[in-house]
């Protein structure tokens, strides 16, 4: 599945997000979002972009943080992997031969 996301630069950051930066990291499709102050940011071409907001109509959280059990948003990926090799969320699945239609493994 290919998902087109809106390019929304975040406010200027005074540090580089990464391990031990103090912000929670969440794998979301092909990038890592860093959660802080009600935002989810990811690095993009030398700056940070805001993560997409869930479009399911039941919440207004970022897709990286959405926990709606019956979510229909095309950019949220917290569903459970269906490949038969694991029972992890699609966001955390690392199966090399995954056949789940909703997993989009982080690079």
C-alpha positions, 0 to 999 in steps of 0.5 A, a space after each residue: 500500500 502506498 500512502 501519500 502524506 502531507 508535508 507539514 514542517 514542524 517548529 524549529 528544534 533546538 536539538 536532534 531527535 535520536 536515542 537518549 534525546 528524552 522523547 519517546 520514539 515510535 516506529 510509523 511506516 518508514 520513519 520514526 516519530 518522536 513524541 513530545 508536547 502533544 506533537 509527533 515529529 520525524 526528520 525529513 530532508 534536514 528538518 522535522 515534519 509533523 506526523 499525520 493526524 488520525 482520520 478515523 473520526 473517533 480521535 484526533 491523535 497523531 497516527 503514530 499514537 492512535 490506539 483506536 481498536 476499529 480504526 479505518 485511517 489509511 495512515 495509522 498502523 497499529 493493527 495486529 500483523 496477519 502474516 502468521 509469523 508473529 502477533 505483534 502490531 504492524 508498526 513493530 513487525 520485523 518479519 523478513 517474509 511478512 505477507 500482512 497487507 497492513 504492515 509497512 516496515 520501517 527502513 
